[in-house]
Amino acid sequence: MSSSSAITPTAGHRVREQSAAPTICTHCGLDVPNARVAAGSTEQFCCDGCRTVYEAIHGCGLDAYYRMRDRLEQTSDRAVVDASSFEAFDDPAFHERWVRRNDDGTLTCELQVSGMHCAACIWLIERVPVVLAGVRECRVDFGARRVRVTWID
């Protein structure tokens, strides 16, 4: 049955039919808006961000993240990501305030991470140096919901 309203021929009034189960995002588990459902595809994404992250995770051989996440079966609020929000990290004023130069010439910054809710999240974040050139270390403090990132200048 569809989730649309229908007019019954005998009564002439609108009745709401039961809605079908929502389509779930392959990456984050949130509902996929109807306009984004890809008919016939087993992989569904609520946004381009989830599609990109999913492809990057698989492309880098880190798909064990999904098995780990599914085994843990923990749910929590998901992070809301706006790609334009990352532009501030390139601003010299941000670097002056938040980035520390280490004795070995590397740079370090501590970031708050919203939406981090399980061991699978930690595992994935701490694998960033494996797939992102120049990143030396990502160390998660789960209790504080923070990550310390160290990279080569």
N, C-alpha and C positions, 0 to 999 in steps of 0.2 A: 504494500500500500504506500501511497505517497503521503507527504506531509501537507499537501495542498488542501484548500477547502473545496467542498463539492456541493452542488445544489441537488437535493433529492427531488426527483420529478413529482412525487406525490405530495410532499409537504411544502415544497417551494422555499425552504429555508436552508441556510448554510450549516453544515456540520463539519467539524474538524475530524479528519481521519487520524488514526494512530500513525505516529511518525516511525520511519525505519531507523534502525540503529545507525548512529553517526559513523562516518568514515574517520579512522584514526590515523594521525600522522606517523609514518614509519620511524621518524627520528625521535620526536619529543613526546608522542602519545596524546597530544591535544587533538580536538576535533578539527577536521579539515573542512573549510568553508565549501559549500556546494559548488561554487564557481571554480574551485581549484581541483575538484575531483577529476582524476585522469581515468576515464572509462577504460576498462580492460587491463589496467596496470596493477600489479600487486604492490608496488611502492607508491604511497600517497604522501604528500607533504602539505602542511598548513601554510607554508611560506617559502620563498626562495632561499632564505637563510638556512632553514632545516634541510632543504635539498642540497645546498652547497656543503654544509657540514657533513651530511650523510655520505656524499660523494668523496669528500676529502678523507673521511675516516676509512672508507673502503679502499680508496686509492693509495693510502699510505699503509695499508695492511694492519690497521688498528680495529678491525671489525670485531675483535674479541670484546670490545667495549659493550656491544649490544648483548652478547651472551651474558656478560657479567651483570649488566643492568637488569636484564630479564630474570636472572637467578635471584637477585636481591629483592626484586618486586617491591621496591619502595616507591611511594608517590609523594609528591610535594608540589608546591607552586613552581612553575617554570619561569625562567628568566625571560624578560621581554627585551628583545634586542633590536636596536635601530642602527643600521650600518653607519649612518652619519655620525653617531655618537663616538666613534673611534678616531675621528679626525683630530680631536683635542690632544691625543697622545703625541702627535707630531709637533705641537705648538712649543716653541722655545720656553714660554712662560711655564708650561707644565713641567718640562725637563728641569728648569731651574728650581722649581718648588718640590718636586716629587722624586726625581731621579738622582741616585747617588753614584759617584764615580768611585770604584774600588781601587785598591793599591795595584792590582794586576792589570788595570786599564779597562776592565769590564764595567758595565753599568748595571745597576740594580734598582728595581722599583717594586713596591708592595701595592697590590691592588685588591679591592673588595670584590668578591665574586658572588653575584646574586644567582639564585637558582641551583647552586651546588648543594646536593642533598644526599649523596651516597658514595660508596667506595668506587663505583664505576666512574663517577664524575672526577674523583681525585685521580684515579688511574689514567684517565684520558688527558687531563690537564698536565700531569707530570710526564706525559709522553711527548709534549710539544717539542722539546729539543731534538727528538728523533726525526721529526718531519719539517721543522722550520729552521733553515740555515741561520746561523748566528746566535741562536738561543742556546746558552750553556746549561741553564737549570731552571726548572719550575718547581718550587717547593710549596705544597699546600699546607696551611694551618686550618684544618677543617672546623675546629671549635670557633675560631675567629672569622671563618668564611673569607679567608684571605689567601692570596698566592704571592709568593716572592719570585719575581722573574729576573734572571741575570742573563745578560747578552753581551756580545762583542760589539764594541763601538765601531 
